[in-house]
């Protein structure tokens, strides 16, 4: 595991103090690998929570999941202009 991606992810998550402290520690591959897994899990959790909040605040008329959206159908001017809108 590379040192720099872990440091960047710590900074992205707002953990600059932890990134600075980790930079001062001697490099240990096992520690960085475990930390990378923890940071990935935290990042996914934050992204999931943010998406759930956005969906809740959108006050959609129907309950839907983004995977349920059919992007193969033509919408708007593409249908009337005779252009192909297949995916």
C-alpha positions as a printed NumPy array, in Angstrom:
array([[  0.   ,   0.   ,   0.   ],
       [  1.327,   3.384,  -0.894],
       [  1.839,   6.017,   1.758],
       [  0.47 ,   8.995,  -0.199],
       [ -3.108,   7.748,  -0.941],
       [ -3.647,   7.086,   2.765],
       [ -2.422,  10.57 ,   3.625],
       [ -4.674,  12.12 ,   0.964],
       [ -7.706,  10.225,   2.21 ],
       [ -7.029,  11.332,   5.783],
       [ -6.909,  14.94 ,   4.587],
       [-10.077,  14.475,   2.48 ],
       [-11.944,  13.212,   5.535],
       [-10.804,  16.241,   7.514],
       [ -8.33 ,  14.335,   9.657],
       [ -5.303,  16.527,   9.008],
       [ -3.977,  16.089,  12.543],
       [ -4.05 ,  12.316,  12.137],
       [ -2.289,  12.671,   8.771],
       [  0.453,  14.78 ,  10.355],
       [  0.891,  12.307,  13.218],
       [  0.997,   9.37 ,  10.811],
       [  3.639,  11.118,   8.702],
       [  5.897,  11.306,  11.762],
       [  5.575,   7.577,  12.511],
       [  7.901,   5.01 ,  10.944],
       [  6.412,   3.35 ,   7.846],
       [  4.712,   0.052,   8.629],
       [  2.98 ,  -1.639,   5.676],
       [  0.533,  -3.594,   7.861],
       [ -0.568,  -0.459,   9.695],
       [ -1.077,   1.461,   6.45 ],
       [ -3.038,  -1.406,   4.904],
       [ -5.35 ,  -1.675,   7.918],
       [ -5.728,   2.097,   8.049],
       [ -6.56 ,   2.197,   4.323],
       [ -9.374,  -0.321,   4.875],
       [-10.739,   1.708,   7.784],
       [-10.581,   4.929,   5.768],
       [-12.376,   3.308,   2.821],
       [-15.145,   2.103,   5.133],
       [-15.49 ,   5.561,   6.699],
       [-15.565,   7.246,   3.302],
       [-18.247,   4.855,   2.017],
       [-20.325,   5.382,   5.164],
       [-20.136,   9.166,   4.813],
       [-21.052,   9.005,   1.119],
       [-23.974,   6.688,   1.839],
       [-25.251,   8.915,   4.643],
       [-24.976,  12.003,   2.439],
       [-26.864,  10.327,  -0.413],
       [-29.614,   9.142,   1.942],
       [-29.94 ,  12.676,   3.325],
       [-30.168,  14.172,  -0.176],
       [-32.822,  11.654,  -1.204],
       [-34.811,  12.33 ,   1.959],
       [-34.646,  16.102,   1.471],
       [-35.621,  15.824,  -2.213],
       [-39.149,  14.854,  -1.159],
       [-39.709,  12.705,  -4.192],
       [-43.288,  11.793,  -5.024],
       [-42.443,   8.121,  -5.314],
       [-39.967,   5.924,  -3.558],
       [-37.289,   5.009,  -6.086],
       [-33.717,   3.855,  -6.197],
       [-31.211,   5.348,  -8.677],
       [-30.669,   1.858, -10.13 ],
       [-34.381,   1.72 , -11.067],
       [-34.066,   4.62 , -13.519],
       [-34.276,   3.474, -17.149],
       [-31.777,   5.565, -19.091],
       [-32.552,   3.842, -22.392],
       [-35.761,   5.772, -23.037],
       [-35.676,   9.008, -25.024],
       [-36.626,  12.132, -23.149],
       [-37.222,  15.655, -24.35 ],
       [-35.905,  17.066, -27.61 ],
       [-33.888,  13.976, -28.577],
       [-37.13 ,  12.091, -29.226],
       [-38.528,  14.819, -31.468],
       [-35.306,  15.673, -33.287],
       [-34.981,  12.162, -34.695],
       [-31.631,  11.577, -33.042],
       [-30.688,   8.242, -31.633],
       [-30.772,   8.11 , -27.872],
       [-29.82 ,   4.48 , -27.31 ],
       [-27.216,   3.712, -24.692]])
